Structure formats: C-alpha cells, structure tokens
C-alpha cells in the first residue's frame, strides 16, 4: 500500500509541476511584408490575413517593412521568437535572389 501512495504522490507532483499548455494562437499573429503598402505582395498578404482570422480566432496584423528587396522584413521574421506569432510573406527576390547574392544576417534555409 505504501508503494501505491508513493506512486500517487509522484504522479500528483508531476501533474502539478507540468506547465499549462497554451492554445495557439492566444494573441494576434503578425504577418511581415517586405514590400510597399498597396503593392501586389501587400494586397495578397491582406487577403490571406483576412482569410486566416476566422480559422485562427485571432487577428492577423499585416505589417509592412519595405526595403532591400524584402530582406528587411524577412530578417525580422528570421530573428523573431520561433513561436508562430510572426510569419512572413515574400517573393523570389526576398527569399531566393537576395539571399543568394548578398551576405545577410540570417540563413534562409536554417532560420526560416
């Protein structure tokens, strides 16, 4: 009987110490766009963000950070906490050409 009590006590401690799982998403999601507002990539991002809000149950905020062929916004995504709350949209120039030509402070294959 003592072994059962000990096992029960251990299980109770483990369950009490386990962190509560957070439902995803529990706050707004940010979508980074590396091109100017009103352009085709920004327009597409806003259409996608609008469609994502219903299934996610949270707002999807579109943030534009244009410059350097989209690599500034892509860098913000690459350096963000990897929790799924910062996502990005880009195109060939921001995700293929510029990383192949220019030295960047992130690696598109490893960091995205």
C-alpha positions, 0 to 999 in steps of 0.5 A: 500500500505504501508503494501505491501512495508513493506512486500517487504522490509522484504522479500528483507532483508531476501533474502539478509541476507540468506547465499549462499548455497554451492554445495557439494562437492566444494573441494576434499573429503578425504577418511581415511584408517586405514590400510597399503598402498597396503593392501586389505582395501587400494586397495578397498578404491582406487577403490571406490575413483576412482569410486566416482570422476566422480559422485562427480566432485571432487577428492577423496584423499585416505589417509592412517593412519595405526595403532591400528587396524584402530582406528587411522584413524577412530578417525580422521574421528570421530573428523573431521568437520561433513561436508562430506569432510572426510569419512572413510573406515574400517573393523570389527576390526576398527569399531566393535572389537576395539571399543568394547574392548578398551576405545577410544576417540570417540563413534562409534555409536554417532560420526560416 
